[in-house]
């Protein structure tokens, strides 16, 4: 018996079904990846927001008026804020957690660093802020909260960085808070989800090819 050939309508239906399956698979992949990625960003944002609120509630404006150089580390205002930042950094498992301000000379300087003084990259009061983060800190000192729209893939890992203005009791900005979180776990989870959602997308493509080839 001769194999019955597809009619023109059969081919059109098969082609349309194949296209729909491919589009459906791609939409599943893109939608699931997008939703999960931004839910991770929301979670990280909520995390740093809580840290900012706590520090702003606990700080005293004197810490930003009195602390200008390494010699000010003996002052009570420095030691009190240092203890707060160290505790929050340790509990929050943060990479960097520090305060900054603009000096009388108009330079951006560190005020208190949450790192241990024994750390290689510890910064003393009065140390200049690195050029690559000055723009974000300038924005924070102008009263703007600076949040990332993605997890940054850097040479030292995946990170989430946020900058917040810090105010006194009258609502005036007295300094800025920098928060950097290692996000390797979150980036790995996003990558795993992308691979998992890619499987059904590829399956739909395979099915569509099979249908069209038969």
C-alpha positions in Angstrom: 0.0 0.0 0.0 1.1 3.4 -0.8 1.6 5.8 2.1 -1.0 8.5 2.1 0.5 11.8 1.5 -0.3 14.9 3.5 -2.6 17.3 1.9 -1.7 21.0 1.7 -4.1 21.6 4.7 -2.3 18.9 6.7 1.0 20.5 6.1 -0.3 23.9 7.1 -1.8 22.5 10.3 1.4 20.7 11.2 3.5 23.8 10.5 1.2 25.9 12.6 1.2 23.4 15.5 5.0 23.2 15.3 5.3 27.0 15.5 2.9 27.1 18.5 4.8 24.4 20.4 8.1 26.2 19.8 6.7 29.6 20.9 5.1 27.9 24.0 8.4 26.3 25.0 10.3 29.5 24.6 7.7 31.5 26.6 7.9 29.0 29.4 11.7 29.4 29.5 11.7 33.2 29.4 8.8 33.7 31.8 10.0 31.3 34.5 13.6 32.7 34.3 12.4 36.3 34.4 10.0 35.8 37.4 12.6 33.9 39.4 15.4 36.3 38.7 13.4 39.3 39.8 12.1 37.5 42.9 15.7 37.0 43.9 16.4 40.7 43.3 13.4 41.6 45.4 14.6 39.3 48.2 18.1 40.9 48.2 16.6 44.4 48.1 14.4 43.6 51.1 17.5 42.2 52.9 19.6 45.3 52.4 16.7 47.6 53.2 16.3 46.1 56.6 20.0 46.6 57.3 19.8 50.2 56.3 16.8 50.9 58.4 18.5 49.3 61.4 21.8 51.3 61.0 20.0 54.6 60.4 17.9 54.0 63.6 21.0 53.2 65.7 23.5 55.8 64.4 24.2 59.1 66.0 25.1 62.1 63.7 28.1 62.8 65.9 29.8 59.8 64.2 29.9 61.8 60.9 30.9 65.1 62.5 33.7 63.8 64.7 35.2 61.1 62.6 37.6 62.4 59.9 40.9 60.7 60.3 42.6 57.5 61.6 43.3 59.3 64.9 39.5 59.5 65.5 39.2 55.8 66.0 39.6 56.2 69.7 36.5 58.3 70.0 33.4 56.8 71.4 31.3 57.7 68.4 33.6 55.7 66.2 33.7 52.7 68.5 29.9 52.6 68.9 29.2 52.7 65.1 32.1 50.3 64.5 30.5 47.8 66.8 27.1 48.2 65.1 28.5 47.7 61.6 30.6 44.7 62.6 27.7 43.0 64.2 25.3 43.6 61.3 28.0 42.6 58.8 28.6 39.3 60.6 24.9 38.5 61.1 24.0 39.4 57.6 27.0 37.6 56.0 28.0 40.7 54.1 31.1 41.1 52.0 31.4 44.9 52.6 29.4 47.2 55.0 30.7 50.7 55.5 29.8 54.4 55.9 31.1 57.3 53.9 30.8 61.1 53.7 32.1 64.1 51.9 35.1 65.7 53.7 35.5 69.5 54.3 37.7 69.4 51.2 35.0 68.0 49.1 36.5 64.5 48.8 34.6 61.3 49.4 36.1 59.4 52.4 35.4 56.4 54.5 34.0 57.0 58.0 33.6 53.6 59.6 34.3 50.2 57.9 32.5 47.1 59.1 35.5 44.9 58.3 37.9 43.7 60.9 41.0 45.9 61.2 43.0 42.8 60.4 41.4 42.4 57.0 43.7 43.2 54.0 41.1 45.6 52.5 40.1 47.3 55.7 39.6 51.1 55.3 40.5 53.7 58.0 38.5 56.8 58.6 39.6 59.4 56.1 40.8 57.0 53.5 39.6 58.0 50.0 36.7 56.2 48.4 37.7 54.3 45.3 36.9 56.1 42.0 34.7 53.3 40.6 32.1 53.7 43.4 32.2 57.5 43.8 29.3 58.2 41.5 26.9 55.9 43.4 28.0 57.4 46.8 27.5 60.9 45.4 24.0 60.0 44.5 23.4 58.5 48.0 24.8 61.6 49.7 22.3 63.7 47.6 19.5 61.7 49.2 18.9 59.0 46.6 18.8 55.3 47.2 20.9 53.4 44.6 19.9 49.8 44.0 21.2 47.5 41.2 18.9 46.2 38.5 20.8 42.9 38.3 23.3 40.8 40.1 26.8 41.8 39.0 29.2 39.1 37.7 32.7 40.3 38.6 36.1 38.8 38.7 35.7 38.0 42.4 32.2 36.5 42.2 28.6 37.5 41.8 27.6 40.5 44.0 24.7 42.7 44.9 25.6 46.3 45.8 23.3 49.0 47.3 24.0 52.5 48.5 21.7 54.4 51.0 21.6 57.9 52.4 21.8 58.2 56.2 19.9 61.0 57.9 20.0 62.7 61.3 16.9 63.2 63.4 15.8 66.3 61.3 16.0 64.3 58.1 19.2 65.9 56.8 21.6 63.6 55.0 24.8 63.2 57.1 26.5 60.3 55.3 26.0 57.3 53.1 25.9 53.5 53.7 27.4 51.0 51.3 26.3 47.4 51.3 27.8 44.6 49.2 26.4 41.0 49.4 28.0 38.0 47.9 25.4 36.5 45.6 27.0 33.4 44.2 24.3 31.1 45.7 21.5 33.2 44.2 23.3 33.3 40.8 23.8 29.5 40.8 20.1 29.0 41.7 19.1 31.3 38.7 21.4 29.3 36.4 20.0 26.0 37.6 16.4 27.2 37.1 17.3 28.4 33.6 18.7 25.0 32.7 15.6 23.2 34.2 13.1 25.4 32.3 15.2 25.0 29.1 14.5 21.3 29.1 10.7 21.5 28.4 11.4 24.2 25.9 13.7 21.9 24.0 11.2 19.1 24.4 8.5 21.2 22.7 10.9 22.0 19.9 11.8 18.3 19.4 8.1 17.4 19.4 7.3 20.1 16.8 10.2 18.8 14.6 8.9 15.2 14.9 5.3 16.3 14.0 6.5 18.3 11.0 8.8 15.5 9.7 6.1 12.8 9.9 
